[in-house]
Amino acid sequence: MPTYTALTTLSGKAPAEALGEDLDRLTPEPTGIGTFEIEDGSGLWEVGAYFDEQPDEAGLAVLAAMHGAKPFVVSELPEVDWVAKVRRELVPVEAGRFFVYGSHDADKVPTDSVPLLIEASMAFGTGHHGTTQGCLRALDKLANDGFTASRVLDLGCGTAVLAMGAARIWPEATILASDIDEVAVEVAEANLAANGLNGRVGCLEAEGLDHPGIAGAAPFDLIFANILKGPLIALAPSITEALAPGGFVILSGILNEQADEVIAVYSEAGNSLFDRSEIGEWTTTVLRKPV
């Protein structure tokens, strides 16, 4: 069965969300709708929809005009076995002591590594992206320096690969993994089960740090926040407040040219820069709250 996409851009979050809501009223109905801020400083948002049959292009044109968006670009996606494709192209990743792999590469796990199994069908956060690698390397470095965490939060956890890395090296730690997306939480729970870590990490569907489960577990010795520049800046006060004195926050999802601005915001909140690294176009930073 073919899949069709319809994509457009427009200025502002509220207009983008309004367009997304109106898209849901089309016939044939889209099977999925997404709105995303384009992280290039332009203020533009992308609105996209997926369809199992040819969408109503006249209806799309009317909606674009109503909301001041550019005309929708409609495309038919080729039928591809994406899981098989990912398995062919995603090789295992080593990040410090951590070895991130799919089950098809189980025979390649080094005996002296900390293995983290992430299936190819759960591609977001597999460890291949520079942001995830950077966070795992930062975790490895902190542990090598003798740091031990008793309470850890993986904020915006995706596959929960970072939470699992912490659970592997600190078996006694209390660890939470949260995400705003219900599917991501389900993926995180599936990955924990696949890695034999049932019960070691608490998974929560939550936006920010106001969830009672997160607030009740604070303060944290370590917080991962591998998200995007905008949310990182907005969450700087609450992340800092949730850190224990002397605690660390590992930030990523930051383009290299955005790093100085993010570091400045967290420094203004009272943290000091401990480390920063680049992998490709992505920066990972480690900051510490004063003791």
N, C-alpha and C positions, 0 to 999 in steps of 0.2 A: 504494500500500500504506500503510495507516495506521501510525502510530508511537504507542506508548504510553509514558508515563513513570510511575514509581512513586517517590515521594519521602517521606522521613521525617527526623526529627532525634532525636538522643540525645546524652548527655553523654560526652565523652572520646574520645580518638583510638583507643585500643586496642579499645573496644567497637564503634566505627564501622567499623574495618577488619575486625573479626571478622564483623560483619553483612554487610559487602560480600563477604567470602569465601563466606558461606553463600548469598547471593543467587545466586551463580554456579551453584549446584546445583539451582536451580528448573527446573521444566519447565512451559511452554516456557522455554528459556534466554534470559536477557537478552543483547542485542547490545552493551551497554556498561554499565559500573558505575563510579560515581565517589563518592569520599568527600572532603568539603571542610570545613575549619573555618570556622564563621561568625565573621567578624572584628568582633564587637561586644562582646567581653569576657565573653560569657555562658558560654563553655566548651562550647557546643553544636557538634555536627558534623552536617552534612547528608549523608545517604546517598541516592543516586539510581540508578535503573536504567532503561534503555531496552529496549523490546520491539517486535518486528515483528508480534506478535499479542497478543491479549488476555491479560494475565498472570494467573496463578493467585492471585486475591485472598485465598482461604483460606490458601494457603501463605504469602503475604506477611504476613497477620495473625499466623500462628504464629511466623514469624521475628521480627516486631516484638515480640511478647510475650516470646519467649525472650531477646532482647537488651535488654529494657527501653526500647525505642524507642516513640515515638508511632505510632499507626496510620498505615500508608502511605496517601498520597493518590494515587490512580491517575487519570490523565488521558489522553485521546486528543488527540494534536496534530493540528492541521489540516495538510493537504497544501499546502505553500507552496514555491514556487521561491525559496529563500532567497538564492541568488546574484543572481537578477534583482532581488529586493527590496533587497538591500544596494547593488547598483549604482545603483538609483533614489535611495536615501536617503543614501548616503555621498558627499558632495561632497569635492573635493580639500582638503587641509589645508596651510596655510602655517605653519611654525614657524621663525622667523628666516629663514635662507637656504634652509631645506629646504622642498621641495614634495612632499608625499606624495599619490599619486594611483593610480587604477586604470587599466588599459589603455583603458577606455571614455572616459577623460578625457585621453588623450594629447595631444589638440589644444589643451589648456588650459595646458600647462606653460610658465611664463614663461622667457624666454631667459636671464635673469640669476639663475635659481634653481639650487639643487642638487636635481635630481629623484631621487625614491625611489619606484620602482614596487612597489606591493603590491596583489595581486589581491583582489577582493572576496570570493572564496571562502576567503581566508585571513584571516578577520576579526580574529583576536586580534593586536593590535599593528599595526593599520593606520595608526595615527597619530591617529585620531579621539578616542581616550580621553585624558583630561586627564593621565594619568601619562606616556604616550608623548610627548605634546606638550611636557610640562614637561621631559622629558629632552632632547629635541631642542633646545628653546630654551636649556637650560643648556649643551649642547654648543656651540651657536652663540655664546653669550656668552663661553665660555672661549676659543674660537678668535678671536673679535673682540678679546679682551684680549691676544692674542699667544701664548697657550699652544699648544704643539705636543707631541703624544704620539708616542712611538716604539713603545710596547707598550700595547695596549688589550684589555680583557676585557669582553664583554657577557654578564653572568651571568644566567641565566634569560631567554634571548634571545627566545623566542617566534618571531616572524617574522624576527628579526635586523635589524629596521629601524634600531636604534641602531648596531649594528656596521657596517651599510652606510653610515650617515651619517658615521661616523668614517673609513671607507675612502675615501669620496668626497673628504674635505677633507685627509686625510693619506695620500697614495698610497704612501708608503714605510713606513708603520707596519706592525708585526706585530699582527694582530687575531685574537682568538679569540671565538667565540660558543658558549655552552654552554647546555644545558637538560636537565632531568631526564626530559623526555618525548621518546621516539623520534620521534613524529610531528612535534613541533616542530622537531627537528633536520632532518628531511626537508623541512619547509616552508622552513626557513632556507636550505637548500642550493638549493631551487627558486627562491627569491627572489634569491639571489646570481646564479644563472644568468640570470634574467630581467633583471637590472640590469647584465649584462656584468661581473660581479665574481668570476667563477670564479677560484679560486686566491688571492684577496685576503683571504679570511676562512676560518680553520679552524673547522669545526663539530664539536662534541663532545657526546655524550650523557654527562652527568656530574651528580652531586649534590654541591653545595658546591664547594670549591676543592682537594680532595685528589686529583683526577684527575692522573695523571702528566703529561699534556699541558699542563694548567694550571700545575701546580707547576713544571714545567720551563721555562715561558715567563715566570714571575714573576722580578723584580717588575714591576708594571704602572704606567705613568704615569697611566692612567685606567681606572677600573672603573665600569661601569653595573650597577646592581642594581635593576631595576624589577620587584619581586616583591610581597611582603606584609610587614606589620609583624613577625609572628612569625619568619619566616625571616631577615629583615633583622637583627633583634636577635640571633638565635642565631649568625649569621655575622659579626657585628661584629669579633671578634678575628681570624678568619682573613682577612677582607677587609682589615683594617688591616695585617696581617702581609704580605699579598700586594702592598700598595702600595709603590712606590718612595718614598724621601724626597722630599717636595714634591709627591707625586702626589695626584690628586683622585679622589673617589668621588662619583658622582651616584646618589642614592637616590630611588626613588619606589615607587608602590604603597601610599602612606601616606595615610590619611584625615587631614584637617586637624587633628582633635583628637588624633591619634596622633603628630604630628610632634615635639612637644617631647620625648616619651619616647624616640623613636628618636634624635634629636639628642643627648640626654643620654648614651645608651649609647655612641654613636660618639665623643663628647667624652671620656668616661671611658677609652676605648681609646686616646686620645692625639691625636685629630683635632680640628681647629678648624673651626667653621662659617664657610663662605665666602659662601654665598648660599642663599636659600630663596624659593620662589614658590608661589602657589596658582592652580590652574585649577579652578573649580567647587569640589567637595568634596575635591579631591586636592592634596597638597603634594609638591613636589619639592625636595630639599635637595642642596647641594653642600658637601662637607667636604674639608679638605686635611690630609694628614699632614705633620708638621713636617719641615723640611729637615734 
